Amino acid sequence: MPALLIDADGCPVVDIACDTARTFGMPVLLICDTAHEMSRPGAETIIVSKGMDAVDFVLVNRVQKGDVVVTQDYGLAAMVLAKQGYAIDQNGRQYTHDNIDQLLLSRHTAKKIRQAGGRLKGPKKRRKEDDLQFAESLTQLLSAILK
């Protein structure tokens, strides 16, 4: 059975993801660094030392074909797709081979703007509707994978 792996550092939907996976009988793995230590009933937790992309490297080394990863990180999502896994963000958008290149390009462009001294708008404040959209999208994804 595939597993649900969560890039848990700063992830606003850990509880929703764990609850949804539990309804499907799917194992859950939380991966976080020492600054974001957490645990949830029924989920395995791996805590890594703080460091740039430390959680990402542990997660991508653990992901197997067919696993589902919850992450906000486009780079990590690209690596998950390369390993034939599924990736979804905290708002319910599924990363696919059709959209990952554009997302990576937008991330690169934003980084260039910031390096040149430019400023970009931050993310919108999270709303209850965002949580509902995530739960619905994750349920649809898990239903499709596990049928």
N, C-alpha and C positions, 0 to 999 in steps of 0.2 A: 504494500500500500504506500502511495506517496505520502510525504510529510509536508506540513506547513512550517516554513522557517520565517522568522520575523527579525528583521533588522530593527531591533528594539530601541536603539538610542534615539530618544526624542519622538518615538512613534506614537501618535495620538489614538491609534485604534487597536492597541494590544488586546484589550479586554474583548472587544467585538470580534477580532480575528480568532482569539482562543475559543470563545463561545461558539462561533460558527464552525470551526474545525471540530469541536467536541460533538456537535450535532451530526457530523458525518463520520464520527469515530476515527478521525484522522490524528496522528501524533503531531505534537507541536514542539518546536524548538525555538526558544528565545535566545538571541545572541546580543549581548550588550557589553559595554566597557565598565570599568570600575566606577566611573562617574555617574552611571545610570543603572546601577544594580537593581534588579527586580526579579520577582518570581511570581508565578501564577499556578493555582492548583491544576494538576494534570499536565503541566507543561514542563519539559526539561529546559534548564537554563544553563547557558555557557557564558561565563564572565571572562572577558579578556582584558589585558592591561590597556590603558589608554594609549592611543597613538593614531596617527593619520591612517585611516582606512583599515585599522586592525580588525574591526568587526567584519568589514567587507571581505577580507581575505579568509577569515575563519569560515564565514558563511559560504562563500563560493567553493571552498574546499569540501564542505559538507553536503552541498546540494547534489542531488541525483536526478537522473532523467525522470520527468514527470512530477517532481516536487514543485510546490508553489511557494514563492517568496514575496513577502510584503516589505516594500522598501520605497523610499523617496528618492533613492540615488540612481540616476540614469546609468552611470557607469557599471554599477553592480547589476542592474537589470540587464544590461547588454551581456555581461558575463553569464548570467543565469540562462538567458536565451541561447547562448552558445553551447551551454551544457544540456540543452533540450528540456529546460525547466520552464515554468510559467512565472511571470512577475506581474504584480499589481501594486499600484500606489495607494496612499492613505485616502484618496478620494474615489477609488474604485476604477481608475483608468488602468486598463491592462496594457502592459508594454508588449509590443509585438515586433516581428521582423519588419513590418510595414511602417511602424512609427518610431522605432528606436534611433535610426540615423538622424532624423529631423530633431528629435529631443536632444541628442548629443551635440548636434550643431548649435542649437539654441543655448545650451549650457556653455559651450565654448565661446560663443559670441558674447554672452553676458559676462563671462570672465574677462574677456578682452576689454569690454567697456569699463568694468570695475578697475582693471589694472591701469587704464588710461585716466583714471580719476573720475569717471562718470558714476552716476548713481542710478539705481534701478528700484522700482517699487518692490516692496516685500510682499509676501503672500497675504491673502485676505484672512481675516479672523475666521477661525473654524466655527461652523454652524452645525446645529443638530441635523440639518438636511444632508450635510457632508457625511456624517456618520451613517445615516440611513442609506445613502447612495453606496457607500463602501460596503455595508453589510449585504445589500442586494447584489452588488457586482461580485463580491466574493462567493456568495451562495450560488449564483449562476455559474461561475467558473468551476467551483468544486463539483457541482451537479454534473456539468459537462464532462469533467475529467473522470469522475468516479462511476459514470453510468455504464 
